[in-house]
Amino acid sequence: MVSAKKTERERQGWLGFLSSNQLAIYTLIALGIVTLIGTVLPQRGPGLSEPEYARLADMGGGWTAAARLGLLDIFHSIWFYALIAILCANLIACTILNFRRVYKTNTTKTLKFGPDALNQFEHLQTFKAGDLDGAKIASMIKPGRREKIDDGEYFFAESGDLHRYGAIITHFAILILAAGAIYGAALGIDGSMIIPEGEQSGTLQLRRGGELELPFQVRCNDFTLEHYENSRQPKTFRSELTYIPASGDAWDTTIEVNHPAAFGGFRFFQSSYGQMQPRLVVGVTRRADGNSLGELPVQIKRTYEVPGASAHFSVQDVADNKFNQGLAALIRETKPDAPPRIFGSF
């Protein structure tokens, strides 16, 4: 039996290699190691902002090497997708071979009874007996097949043969999940929104930098944080949101960890929480005539619309003015059809 299986594997060639258990095990081990690294190291995106990522990438030493190897953005790196592709190829090849085998086994009329046919079954037990009542045996295993050949008589019967398709259906479901994840990563929009309680925003901070104005507003009505008893370790945290479209009715919902909500073609996750940056008051003056457009209460790294202009700005950082004249602000300005501009008085 062992030599027959080796011959079958060799006959399958590259398809047999792709469907092998060894390839699946080694790929899963590699994915487990990658996932562990992605959990330990900060990752580009909500956990590591673009300025912080750029600072680590230019720091030199181990952090720069990690950034160049994609270890600070593991789940969007080419080699992570390559591991997913290998796993998908393994599942596809395994599904093809299993379907061939199951279909051939279930359509028993295509099988030629004999030792070779019996050896194809994983669980096999053989024994020899003397005189047996063939008719009685046939009546006991109905429905089944009975066939006489040169070396004796063979009886075949089984029930519930559809269970063999269970593994194939499971593989197919995993492939659908993987295809959805790859599609979302390649063509989807990934970003974050930091919304304090009682405020709303329609600006999405994209994971790889830049912003996207959503066709609706998102308001955070309330945020709840629960801890384990006698501990400061978070048990769960949730946000009560209201989605406000440009036209139509608003929609209230609650999101929490592992319980997202979908609206307007976007899916919102409760990814993290933290203390908001202190509020600042920024005065806006029109350069053309020097007239004041008012004062705006803002928060660091949140984007706001410039009053009376088709532009947006965000305060990237604040520090003491080098001339000891109060605080200095680093401003990022964005305009349509123009690259972002950063200026300030540090």
Contacts in CASP RR format, 6 or more apart in sequence:
PFRMAT RR
TARGET T0000
AUTHOR 0000-0000-0000
METHOD contacts of the structure
MODEL  1
MVSAKKTERERQGWLGFLSSNQLAIYTLIALGIVTLIGTVLPQRGPGLSE
PEYARLADMGGGWTAAARLGLLDIFHSIWFYALIAILCANLIACTILNFR
RVYKTNTTKTLKFGPDALNQFEHLQTFKAGDLDGAKIASMIKPGRREKID
DGEYFFAESGDLHRYGAIITHFAILILAAGAIYGAALGIDGSMIIPEGEQ
SGTLQLRRGGELELPFQVRCNDFTLEHYENSRQPKTFRSELTYIPASGDA
WDTTIEVNHPAAFGGFRFFQSSYGQMQPRLVVGVTRRADGNSLGELPVQI
KRTYEVPGASAHFSVQDVADNKFNQGLAALIRETKPDAPPRIFGSF
1 119 0 8 1.000
4 119 0 8 1.000
9 16 0 8 1.000
9 20 0 8 1.000
12 19 0 8 1.000
12 97 0 8 1.000
15 93 0 8 1.000
15 96 0 8 1.000
15 97 0 8 1.000
16 93 0 8 1.000
16 97 0 8 1.000
17 23 0 8 1.000
18 89 0 8 1.000
18 90 0 8 1.000
18 92 0 8 1.000
18 93 0 8 1.000
18 94 0 8 1.000
19 90 0 8 1.000
19 93 0 8 1.000
19 94 0 8 1.000
19 96 0 8 1.000
19 97 0 8 1.000
20 90 0 8 1.000
23 86 0 8 1.000
23 90 0 8 1.000
24 87 0 8 1.000
24 90 0 8 1.000
24 91 0 8 1.000
24 94 0 8 1.000
27 83 0 8 1.000
27 86 0 8 1.000
27 87 0 8 1.000
27 90 0 8 1.000
28 87 0 8 1.000
30 83 0 8 1.000
31 83 0 8 1.000
31 84 0 8 1.000
31 87 0 8 1.000
34 74 0 8 1.000
34 80 0 8 1.000
34 83 0 8 1.000
37 71 0 8 1.000
37 74 0 8 1.000
38 71 0 8 1.000
38 74 0 8 1.000
38 75 0 8 1.000
41 66 0 8 1.000
41 71 0 8 1.000
41 72 0 8 1.000
41 74 0 8 1.000
42 48 0 8 1.000
42 52 0 8 1.000
42 72 0 8 1.000
43 72 0 8 1.000
43 73 0 8 1.000
43 74 0 8 1.000
43 75 0 8 1.000
44 50 0 8 1.000
44 53 0 8 1.000
44 72 0 8 1.000
44 73 0 8 1.000
44 76 0 8 1.000
44 207 0 8 1.000
44 208 0 8 1.000
45 53 0 8 1.000
45 73 0 8 1.000
45 190 0 8 1.000
45 191 0 8 1.000
45 192 0 8 1.000
45 207 0 8 1.000
46 191 0 8 1.000
46 192 0 8 1.000
46 207 0 8 1.000
46 271 0 8 1.000
46 272 0 8 1.000
47 272 0 8 1.000
48 56 0 8 1.000
48 72 0 8 1.000
49 301 0 8 1.000
50 208 0 8 1.000
50 209 0 8 1.000
50 210 0 8 1.000
51 316 0 8 1.000
53 67 0 8 1.000
53 72 0 8 1.000
53 73 0 8 1.000
56 63 0 8 1.000
56 64 0 8 1.000
56 66 0 8 1.000
56 67 0 8 1.000
56 72 0 8 1.000
57 63 0 8 1.000
57 64 0 8 1.000
57 67 0 8 1.000
57 68 0 8 1.000
57 72 0 8 1.000
58 64 0 8 1.000
63 72 0 8 1.000
66 72 0 8 1.000
67 73 0 8 1.000
70 77 0 8 1.000
70 79 0 8 1.000
74 80 0 8 1.000
75 185 0 8 1.000
76 185 0 8 1.000
76 207 0 8 1.000
81 182 0 8 1.000
81 185 0 8 1.000
84 178 0 8 1.000
84 181 0 8 1.000
84 182 0 8 1.000
87 178 0 8 1.000
88 175 0 8 1.000
88 178 0 8 1.000
88 179 0 8 1.000
91 171 0 8 1.000
91 174 0 8 1.000
91 175 0 8 1.000
92 175 0 8 1.000
94 171 0 8 1.000
95 168 0 8 1.000
95 171 0 8 1.000
95 172 0 8 1.000
95 175 0 8 1.000
98 167 0 8 1.000
98 168 0 8 1.000
98 171 0 8 1.000
99 168 0 8 1.000
101 120 0 8 1.000
102 164 0 8 1.000
102 165 0 8 1.000
102 168 0 8 1.000
104 110 0 8 1.000
104 111 0 8 1.000
105 111 0 8 1.000
105 120 0 8 1.000
105 161 0 8 1.000
105 164 0 8 1.000
106 161 0 8 1.000
106 164 0 8 1.000
108 145 0 8 1.000
108 156 0 8 1.000
109 145 0 8 1.000
111 117 0 8 1.000
113 145 0 8 1.000
113 147 0 8 1.000
113 149 0 8 1.000
113 154 0 8 1.000
113 156 0 8 1.000
114 149 0 8 1.000
114 151 0 8 1.000
114 154 0 8 1.000
118 124 0 8 1.000
118 126 0 8 1.000
134 146 0 8 1.000
134 153 0 8 1.000
134 155 0 8 1.000
137 155 0 8 1.000
138 144 0 8 1.000
138 146 0 8 1.000
138 155 0 8 1.000
141 155 0 8 1.000
141 156 0 8 1.000
141 157 0 8 1.000
142 157 0 8 1.000
143 157 0 8 1.000
144 155 0 8 1.000
144 156 0 8 1.000
144 157 0 8 1.000
145 154 0 8 1.000
145 155 0 8 1.000
145 156 0 8 1.000
145 157 0 8 1.000
146 153 0 8 1.000
146 154 0 8 1.000
146 155 0 8 1.000
146 156 0 8 1.000
147 153 0 8 1.000
147 154 0 8 1.000
147 156 0 8 1.000
148 154 0 8 1.000
189 204 0 8 1.000
189 206 0 8 1.000
189 212 0 8 1.000
189 266 0 8 1.000
190 206 0 8 1.000
190 207 0 8 1.000
190 208 0 8 1.000
191 204 0 8 1.000
191 205 0 8 1.000
191 206 0 8 1.000
191 207 0 8 1.000
191 212 0 8 1.000
192 204 0 8 1.000
192 205 0 8 1.000
192 207 0 8 1.000
192 271 0 8 1.000
193 201 0 8 1.000
193 202 0 8 1.000
193 203 0 8 1.000
193 204 0 8 1.000
193 205 0 8 1.000
193 218 0 8 1.000
194 201 0 8 1.000
194 205 0 8 1.000
194 276 0 8 1.000
194 301 0 8 1.000
194 302 0 8 1.000
195 201 0 8 1.000
195 218 0 8 1.000
195 219 0 8 1.000
195 220 0 8 1.000
195 239 0 8 1.000
196 220 0 8 1.000
196 276 0 8 1.000
196 299 0 8 1.000
197 220 0 8 1.000
197 221 0 8 1.000
197 222 0 8 1.000
197 223 0 8 1.000
198 219 0 8 1.000
198 220 0 8 1.000
198 221 0 8 1.000
199 219 0 8 1.000
199 220 0 8 1.000
200 217 0 8 1.000
200 218 0 8 1.000
200 219 0 8 1.000
200 220 0 8 1.000
200 242 0 8 1.000
200 244 0 8 1.000
201 217 0 8 1.000
201 218 0 8 1.000
201 302 0 8 1.000
202 213 0 8 1.000
202 214 0 8 1.000
202 216 0 8 1.000
202 217 0 8 1.000
202 218 0 8 1.000
203 211 0 8 1.000
203 212 0 8 1.000
203 213 0 8 1.000
203 214 0 8 1.000
203 302 0 8 1.000
203 303 0 8 1.000
203 312 0 8 1.000
204 211 0 8 1.000
204 212 0 8 1.000
204 213 0 8 1.000
204 214 0 8 1.000
205 211 0 8 1.000
205 303 0 8 1.000
206 212 0 8 1.000
210 334 0 8 1.000
210 340 0 8 1.000
211 303 0 8 1.000
211 312 0 8 1.000
211 334 0 8 1.000
214 266 0 8 1.000
215 245 0 8 1.000
215 246 0 8 1.000
215 264 0 8 1.000
216 243 0 8 1.000
216 244 0 8 1.000
216 245 0 8 1.000
216 246 0 8 1.000
216 263 0 8 1.000
216 264 0 8 1.000
217 243 0 8 1.000
217 244 0 8 1.000
218 241 0 8 1.000
218 242 0 8 1.000
218 243 0 8 1.000
218 244 0 8 1.000
218 268 0 8 1.000
219 241 0 8 1.000
219 242 0 8 1.000
219 244 0 8 1.000
220 239 0 8 1.000
220 240 0 8 1.000
220 241 0 8 1.000
221 240 0 8 1.000
221 241 0 8 1.000
221 242 0 8 1.000
221 252 0 8 1.000
222 239 0 8 1.000
222 240 0 8 1.000
223 237 0 8 1.000
223 238 0 8 1.000
223 239 0 8 1.000
223 240 0 8 1.000
223 273 0 8 1.000
224 237 0 8 1.000
224 238 0 8 1.000
224 239 0 8 1.000
224 240 0 8 1.000
225 234 0 8 1.000
225 236 0 8 1.000
225 237 0 8 1.000
225 273 0 8 1.000
226 234 0 8 1.000
226 235 0 8 1.000
226 236 0 8 1.000
226 237 0 8 1.000
227 233 0 8 1.000
227 234 0 8 1.000
227 235 0 8 1.000
228 234 0 8 1.000
228 235 0 8 1.000
234 273 0 8 1.000
236 256 0 8 1.000
236 257 0 8 1.000
237 256 0 8 1.000
237 257 0 8 1.000
237 270 0 8 1.000
237 273 0 8 1.000
238 254 0 8 1.000
238 255 0 8 1.000
238 256 0 8 1.000
238 257 0 8 1.000
238 259 0 8 1.000
238 270 0 8 1.000
239 254 0 8 1.000
239 255 0 8 1.000
239 256 0 8 1.000
239 270 0 8 1.000
240 252 0 8 1.000
240 253 0 8 1.000
240 254 0 8 1.000
241 252 0 8 1.000
241 253 0 8 1.000
241 254 0 8 1.000
241 255 0 8 1.000
241 261 0 8 1.000
241 268 0 8 1.000
242 250 0 8 1.000
242 251 0 8 1.000
242 252 0 8 1.000
242 253 0 8 1.000
243 250 0 8 1.000
243 251 0 8 1.000
243 253 0 8 1.000
243 263 0 8 1.000
243 264 0 8 1.000
244 250 0 8 1.000
245 264 0 8 1.000
251 263 0 8 1.000
253 261 0 8 1.000
253 263 0 8 1.000
254 261 0 8 1.000
255 261 0 8 1.000
255 268 0 8 1.000
255 269 0 8 1.000
255 270 0 8 1.000
256 270 0 8 1.000
257 269 0 8 1.000
257 270 0 8 1.000
259 270 0 8 1.000
260 267 0 8 1.000
260 268 0 8 1.000
260 269 0 8 1.000
260 270 0 8 1.000
261 267 0 8 1.000
261 268 0 8 1.000
262 268 0 8 1.000
276 299 0 8 1.000
277 299 0 8 1.000
277 300 0 8 1.000
277 301 0 8 1.000
277 302 0 8 1.000
278 299 0 8 1.000
278 300 0 8 1.000
279 297 0 8 1.000
279 298 0 8 1.000
279 299 0 8 1.000
280 297 0 8 1.000
280 298 0 8 1.000
280 299 0 8 1.000
280 300 0 8 1.000
280 315 0 8 1.000
280 318 0 8 1.000
280 327 0 8 1.000
280 329 0 8 1.000
281 295 0 8 1.000
281 296 0 8 1.000
281 297 0 8 1.000
281 298 0 8 1.000
282 295 0 8 1.000
282 296 0 8 1.000
282 298 0 8 1.000
282 315 0 8 1.000
282 329 0 8 1.000
283 292 0 8 1.000
283 293 0 8 1.000
283 294 0 8 1.000
283 295 0 8 1.000
283 296 0 8 1.000
284 292 0 8 1.000
284 293 0 8 1.000
284 294 0 8 1.000
284 295 0 8 1.000
284 296 0 8 1.000
284 306 0 8 1.000
284 307 0 8 1.000
285 291 0 8 1.000
285 292 0 8 1.000
285 293 0 8 1.000
286 292 0 8 1.000
286 293 0 8 1.000
293 306 0 8 1.000
293 307 0 8 1.000
293 308 0 8 1.000
294 307 0 8 1.000
296 304 0 8 1.000
296 307 0 8 1.000
298 304 0 8 1.000
298 314 0 8 1.000
298 315 0 8 1.000
299 315 0 8 1.000
300 315 0 8 1.000
300 316 0 8 1.000
300 317 0 8 1.000
300 318 0 8 1.000
301 314 0 8 1.000
301 315 0 8 1.000
301 316 0 8 1.000
302 314 0 8 1.000
302 315 0 8 1.000
303 312 0 8 1.000
303 313 0 8 1.000
303 314 0 8 1.000
303 334 0 8 1.000
304 312 0 8 1.000
304 313 0 8 1.000
304 314 0 8 1.000
305 311 0 8 1.000
305 312 0 8 1.000
306 312 0 8 1.000
306 313 0 8 1.000
306 333 0 8 1.000
310 335 0 8 1.000
310 336 0 8 1.000
311 333 0 8 1.000
311 334 0 8 1.000
311 335 0 8 1.000
311 336 0 8 1.000
312 333 0 8 1.000
312 334 0 8 1.000
313 331 0 8 1.000
313 332 0 8 1.000
313 333 0 8 1.000
313 334 0 8 1.000
314 331 0 8 1.000
314 332 0 8 1.000
315 329 0 8 1.000
315 330 0 8 1.000
315 331 0 8 1.000
315 332 0 8 1.000
316 330 0 8 1.000
316 331 0 8 1.000
316 332 0 8 1.000
316 342 0 8 1.000
317 329 0 8 1.000
317 330 0 8 1.000
318 327 0 8 1.000
318 328 0 8 1.000
318 329 0 8 1.000
318 330 0 8 1.000
319 327 0 8 1.000
319 328 0 8 1.000
319 346 0 8 1.000
320 326 0 8 1.000
320 327 0 8 1.000
320 328 0 8 1.000
321 327 0 8 1.000
321 328 0 8 1.000
321 345 0 8 1.000
322 328 0 8 1.000
322 345 0 8 1.000
322 346 0 8 1.000
328 344 0 8 1.000
328 345 0 8 1.000
328 346 0 8 1.000
329 344 0 8 1.000
329 345 0 8 1.000
330 342 0 8 1.000
330 343 0 8 1.000
330 344 0 8 1.000
330 346 0 8 1.000
331 342 0 8 1.000
331 343 0 8 1.000
331 344 0 8 1.000
332 340 0 8 1.000
332 341 0 8 1.000
332 342 0 8 1.000
333 340 0 8 1.000
333 341 0 8 1.000
333 342 0 8 1.000
333 343 0 8 1.000
334 340 0 8 1.000
334 341 0 8 1.000
335 341 0 8 1.000
END
